[in-house]
Amino acid sequence: MLNELVKQSRSYRSFRAGAVIPREVLIDLVKLAQSCPAAMNLQPLKYRLVTDEDELDGMLKITRWATSLSQKLPPEGHGPTGYIVICHDTTITPLKPLFAIDVGIAAQTMMLGACERGFGGCIIGSAKEEDITSLLGLPEHLTPMLILGLGVPEETVVLTEAKDGAVKYYRDESNVHYVPKRPLEELIL
Ligand SMILES: Cc1cc2nc3c(=O)[nH]c(=O)nc-3n(C[C@H](O)[C@H](O)[C@H](O)COP(=O)(O)O)c2cc1C
């Protein structure tokens, strides 16, 4: 059920060592993105898959994970085993805020697809464009927009209800990650 899938598809920042997300699964996720809505149906998004060991190491170095927590995430040896870097192809249409909405739709659709297939991960916006471009050798017309770090999740994430607007996520002594979500009464106007 979609309800369960959306709840289960959390942001995971620790992955089972050696549990590789196959390239074929990453391709399947791009197939999902292929069918997503797109502003003016222009479809300027392109997807760079990362499965090579050196590139995986590089991606871990240039991405920033849960910087508001004091611990290092992902823990040593528990990084993603695959990434999808969503890029905007400026030969199709210039960058405009409207196309960032396409990026979000594609990202969440692929995250749900990963979850349904027994994988998971985290959407990562914190990475310098020039670092991604140089690491992956992206040509000038491809602007990296958003990263999905993926693998087999190895941590517990619990949704809680935000009280008094406190939405900062936190962890307990057992490393359970809690994510406060605003109550429905605050969302519906
Ligand atoms: C556009 C976007 C960018 C994000 N960038 C990062 C990031 O750079 N690093 C990170 O650790 N998490 C990142 N996240 C994950 C959020 O922190 C996460 O969605 C939020 O804490 C709520 O947790 P949940 O996804 O389990 O509901 C990003 C999420 C989105 C939607």
PDBQT file of the ligand as one rigid body, heavy atoms in Angstrom, charges set to zero:
ROOT
HETATM    1  C1  LIG A 201      15.724  18.427  -1.205  1.00  0.00    +0.000 C 
HETATM    2  C2  LIG A 201      16.293  17.655  -0.035  1.00  0.00    +0.000 A 
HETATM    3  C3  LIG A 201      17.644  17.797   0.273  1.00  0.00    +0.000 A 
HETATM    4  C4  LIG A 201      18.194  17.070   1.335  1.00  0.00    +0.000 A 
HETATM    5  N1  LIG A 201      19.528  17.174   1.581  1.00  0.00    +0.000 NA
HETATM    6  C5  LIG A 201      20.068  16.448   2.573  1.00  0.00    +0.000 A 
HETATM    7  C6  LIG A 201      21.469  16.499   2.791  1.00  0.00    +0.000 A 
HETATM    8  O1  LIG A 201      22.208  17.183   2.105  1.00  0.00    +0.000 OA
HETATM    9  N2  LIG A 201      21.985  15.729   3.796  1.00  0.00    +0.000 N 
HETATM   10  C7  LIG A 201      21.185  14.921   4.574  1.00  0.00    +0.000 A 
HETATM   11  O2  LIG A 201      21.714  14.233   5.454  1.00  0.00    +0.000 OA
HETATM   12  N3  LIG A 201      19.844  14.848   4.381  1.00  0.00    +0.000 NA
HETATM   13  C8  LIG A 201      19.276  15.588   3.399  1.00  0.00    +0.000 A 
HETATM   14  N4  LIG A 201      17.924  15.501   3.164  1.00  0.00    +0.000 N 
HETATM   15  C9  LIG A 201      17.094  14.611   3.982  1.00  0.00    +0.000 C 
HETATM   16  C10 LIG A 201      16.281  15.391   5.019  1.00  0.00    +0.000 C 
HETATM   17  O3  LIG A 201      17.132  15.771   6.068  1.00  0.00    +0.000 OA
HETATM   18  C11 LIG A 201      15.142  14.478   5.514  1.00  0.00    +0.000 C 
HETATM   19  O4  LIG A 201      14.214  14.313   4.470  1.00  0.00    +0.000 OA
HETATM   20  C12 LIG A 201      14.444  15.059   6.749  1.00  0.00    +0.000 C 
HETATM   21  O5  LIG A 201      15.316  15.042   7.853  1.00  0.00    +0.000 OA
HETATM   22  C13 LIG A 201      13.197  14.267   7.124  1.00  0.00    +0.000 C 
HETATM   23  O6  LIG A 201      13.506  12.894   7.301  1.00  0.00    +0.000 OA
HETATM   24  P1  LIG A 201      12.672  11.825   6.499  1.00  0.00    +0.000 P 
HETATM   25  O7  LIG A 201      13.124  11.910   5.053  1.00  0.00    +0.000 OA
HETATM   26  O8  LIG A 201      13.012  10.496   7.099  1.00  0.00    +0.000 OA
HETATM   27  O9  LIG A 201      11.235  12.192   6.617  1.00  0.00    +0.000 OA
HETATM   28  C14 LIG A 201      17.365  16.210   2.122  1.00  0.00    +0.000 A 
HETATM   29  C15 LIG A 201      16.013  16.078   1.790  1.00  0.00    +0.000 A 
HETATM   30  C16 LIG A 201      15.481  16.780   0.731  1.00  0.00    +0.000 A 
HETATM   31  C17 LIG A 201      14.008  16.607   0.390  1.00  0.00    +0.000 C 
ENDROOT
TORSDOF 0
